[in-house]
Amino acid sequence: MALINYITQVQFDFGALSLLQQECERIGIRRPMIVTDTGIKAAGIVDRVLAQLSNPSSVAVFDRTPPNPNEAAVRAAAEIYREGAFDGIIAVGGGSSIDLAKGVAVLATHTGPLKTYAAIEGGVARITSATAPVIAIPTTAGTGSEVGRGAILILDDGRKVGVLSPYLVPKSAICDPELTLKLPAMLTAATGMDAIAHCMETFMAPAFNPPADGIALDGLWRAWGHIERATRDPEDREARFNMMSASMQGAMAFQKGLGCVHSLSHSLGGANPRLHHGTLNAIFLPAVIEFNRTSESVQKENKLARMAQAMGLSSPDDIGPAIKALNKRLGLPAGLQEMGVERDLFPKIIQGALADHSHKTNPRVASAEDYAAMLEQSM
């Protein structure tokens, strides 16, 4: 049975931030807490958000989101939420802040440690409608977490896991490309490749969902055609608009599931939280696409040729080399070795990848040996 579900209300355009108070009132949030990071606060974006609220003096700001959000930060923010008797969360930032906010939305309204709600621990059914409402305001164009049903968080035991539930989908996403105009080039490139990975990998996922496939292909077309412009010229408004749309579209589509790119990047990101998720996805993509080439569902629906067409390539054979060439033009690392990853970490990465929730939705089942080969190809 196929499940096809789109439920987020999205306000999308330059200037959409001005609708924040309206969205709070629509949802019924009267006493919000903001979850963000120090960089976003220092850039003045939090002040811009507060200026849109009718009673900013009553708003608490948690700005200690780490680059890879973890259970300790979720606990700290959840404690502030409970003690302040807040009734909703405004997440401001990239995927890290939005994912942390989702973790807080669960932990502040449910009992037990965060691992109780991890998908691989059977936590999906334990998350209820008591989950605090979230308004997501993305400041990067990559994760699409503003419309996603999950959060990727590092537990106290070091595992990087997905906390997934329909109750975690933000009640509102305010997508204002204006907020991305000052994003540094390398962060634009890395987060942009994250969006491309989402669009490609969810398109290859075998679940039947033609609307998601169409959304993913259009998102790939937008991201592939505009990521270099956005990286080269941060003030290119058309490029920023299309990158933010591609990011949102990738996450709308990945209700189908993702695959080995993400099972590998989740596992390696848990083992070394200093590594950027989007950059890892960019590096893993060529090897995983090659691995998926022989998948029955990929071949039956001619998926590689359709992706190649969206990318303006003449042949599916060109996809992997084109991604590697794009990574180089964007200034991203050529491989894992350049990021400091050593082969002695492979067994731990493989163990985590096999247990990851994205492993099961790859179009071709990967063994430990398959993962080892993909890692070697990505070095």
N, C-alpha and C positions, 0 to 999 in steps of 0.2 A: 504494500500500500504506500503510495507516494504522499508525503506531507509537503504542501506548498503554502507558505505562510509569510505575509508581509504586514507588519503591524506598527512600525515606528512612524510617527508624524515628523516630517522633516521640513524645516524652514531653510531654504537654500537660496542665497544670493549675497552679493556684496551689500553690507548693511543689515544683514539678518539679525545681528546681535541686538538691535533695537527692539526686537520682539520678545526679549527675555522675560520681562515682567508679565507680559500677556500670557506667555507659556506657563509661568508659575501659577498664575490665577486659573488658567484652564485646567491644570493638573490638580490644583488644590494645595500647592506648597506655599505656606505662609512664613515659615521660619527655615530657610535653607542654610546648609553648610556647604562651603566651597572646598573642593579637593583639587589641588594643583601641585606644581613643583616650584622650586626657588627660581629657576630660570624664567618661567612664565610670569611670576610675580615681579621679578626684577625688570622685565621688559615692559611693565606697565599694563599688561593685558588684564590682570586681576582688577586693577583700578577701573578699567573700562567696563568690566563686567559689573562691578559694584555700582557704577554710575547708572546702570540701567534698572537697578532695583529700587523699589519705593521706600524700603527701610534698611539701608545698607549697614547701619550701626548695629543691627541685631544679628548680622551674619558672621559666623566664625569661618576662618580661613585655615585649612590644613595644607601647608605647602612643603611637606617633607616626603613627597613621593620620590622613591629612588628610580633610577633609569630602568631597572627591572623590578617591578613592584613585588614586595615580599610580605609574608604573613605578619612579621613584626610591625610593619608600617600599617597594615590593615587593622591590626589590634589597636594601635595607638590612635588612629583616626576614628575607629568605632567607639572607643571610650569617650572621645570628645563629643561625638554625635549623641551618645546616650546621655551623658551628663548635661548637655545643653538642651535636651528635649527638642532636637530639631526634627523636622517632618519631611525632609527631602534633601537631595544632594545635587549640587551643580558641579559637574566635572569639567575642568578647564585645562586643556593641554593636549598632549599626544596620547597614544594608546596606553602609555604607562599610567597617566593620571586617570583616564577613563576606566581602565581595568581596576585600578585601586579603588575607585569610587564604587564600582560594582561589588567588589569584595566587602567594602564597608556596608553597602546596602544589605548584604546578606548577614554578615557577622553581627551588626548592630541590632538585628531584629530576630535572630535565631540563636539557639544555644549550642555550645560545643565548639571545638577548635575548627579552623578553616578546612582542614583535610576532610572533615565530615562531609563537606559539600563538593569535594572534587569529583569530577565525572568518573575517574578510574576507581574511585572508592564507592561508587553507587550513589553519589551525592545528588544527582539530578532530581530524583524523586523527593529529596528532603528539603528542597527549596520551595517555599510556599508564597502565597500572595501577600504575606506579611512583609516581604522585601520592600525596603524603602524606595520611593520613586527617584529616578535619576534623570536630570536634564544634562545632555552631553554637548559640550562646545569644543569641537576639535580645533587645534591650532597647528596641526600637521596634516599632510595628505598621505596616509599610509595604511594604518591598521583598519580604519573603518569601524572601530569599536563603538562609535556613536550610534550605529544601527545594528550591532551584533548582539547575539544572545549569550555571549560568553566573556569570561575574563581569564587571562593567562597570568598566573601568580606563582611565586616560588614559596613553597612551604618551609616550615622550620627544618624539615629533614633534608632539604636541598632539592627536592623534586620540583620541576616546573610543570604545573598541571593546569588543566582547564576546569573552571567552575562554570557550568553551563545550565541555563534554564530560560524558558520563555519569560519568566518573571524578571530576568536581568536585562531584557531589552529596554533601553532608555525610553521613557515616556515621550521625550521630545529630543530631537537632534537639531541644533542650531548650527548650520554649516555656512559660515561667513568666510569666503576666501580672503577677505581683507586681513584676517588674523594670521595668514600665512605669508604675507608679503615680505616680512623681515626674517624668514626662516633661512638659516645659513645654507650655503650650497651643498655641503656634504650631507647635512641632515635632510635636505630636500631630495637628494639623490637616493639615500638609503631608505627613507620612508616611501619614496616613489616606487622603488623596486619592490617594497613590501606590497604595495597596491597591485603591481603587475603580477607578483607571485600569487596573490589571492585570486585574481581574475583567471589566471591560467590554471592554477591547480584545482579550483572548484569547478571550472569548466570540464576538466578531465575526470572529476569524480563521477562514479557510475550511477548515482541516484537519478531517478527520472524526475526532472524538473525543468521543462523547456523555458519557462519564464526566467529562471535563474541563469540558464545557459545564455539566453539572449542578453541579459543584463551584464553577465561576465564578459562576453565578447565585445559589447559596446564599451565597457570599462577598459578592456585591454586596448582597444583602438584609441581611446582618448589618452590613456596613460602613455602608450608607446609613442604617440605622436607629439606629446607635450612635455615629457619629463626632461629632455635636454634643454628645452627653452626655459622651463621653470628653474632649472639648476644654473643655467648660464646667466639669466636675467631675472633676479628675484622679484622685480616689479612688473613682470609680464602678467598682466591681469587675466588675459585669456588663458594662458598656460596654467596659472594658479587655479582658475575656475575649473578647468578640465581635470586637473590633477585631484582636486578635492572631490569632484564628481566620481572619478575613477576609484578613489579610495572608498567612498560610500558604496559604490556599486559592487566592488569586490566583496565587501562584508555582507551586503544584501544577498549576494549569490552564495556565500559559503555556508548557508543553511544546508546545502547539499553535502557538506563535509569538505575536508581538505585532503592531505595525503602525506607522502614521504618527505616532501620539502619541509613541512611543518613538524612532523614527528622528529626529524633530525634537528631542526633549529630549536625546537622546544627543549629537547634533551641536552644539546650542547649549550644552549643558553642557561639552563639550570646548572650545568657543571661549571660554567664560567660566565657569571652574570655581567661581566664587563663587555661581552660581545654583543653588538647591535643586532637585533632580530631581523630587521629588514636587509641588512648586509649579508647575514647568513643565508637568508632566503635567495638572494641574488646569486650567491655562489652555488647553492645546491640545485637550483632550477635546471641547468643543462643536464646534469647526471640523472635527475629524476625523470625528466621528459624522455630521455633516451631509454630509461628502464620501462617507462609506461608505453613505449612505442608498440610493443607486442600485445598489449592488453586487448582482450576481445571487444570490450565496450568502446575503447578508444578507436580501434580499427573499424568497427561496425558503423559508428557515427562520423567517421572521417574527421576526428577532432583535431588532429595535428594540422591537417590541411586548412581547416577553418580558422585555426589560430594564426597560421602563417598568412592567410589572406587578411585578417584583421591587422596584422603587423606590417603589411605591405611587402611580404616576402614571396618569392616565386615558388618555393618548395618547402615542405616540412623539414627537409634535411638542413635547411638554413636556420632553423629556430635556435638550436643550441649555440652555434657560432655567433649568431646575431646578438644573443644575450651576453655572451662573453665580451664581444666587441663593445656593446653598450656599456657594460660595467667599466671597461677600460676608459671609454670616453668620459664617463661620469667621475672618474677618479676613484672608483671603489677598488678594494683588494682583488687580485686575480685569483686567489684561492685561500684555503684555510691556513696553509703554512705561513702566508703573509700576515695572517691575523694572530700568529703565535700558537696555533693548535698543533699539538704533537700526536704522533700515531699511538703513543701509549695510552691516550685517552679514548681510543676507539671502542674498547670493550664497554666502557661506561656509557658512551654515547649510544651504542647499539642497544644496550639493555634498556635505556630510557626510551629510545625510539620504539622498540617493540611493545612497550607498555603504554605509549601515548595514545590519546583518543583519536588523533588524526591517522594513526597507522591503519586503522580498520576501514577507513573510507578511501584509501588509495585504490585506483582501478585495478591494480595488480598487487597481489599479496607479496610482501617483501619478507624474505628470511634474514637471519643474522648475516649470512654470507652475502646476500644482496646489499644489505646496508653497508657492509664492509667495502664492497666494490664501489658503491656510490660515494662513500667517504674518500676512498683512494682517488677516484676520478675528480673529486672536488678539492684536492690538496693543492 
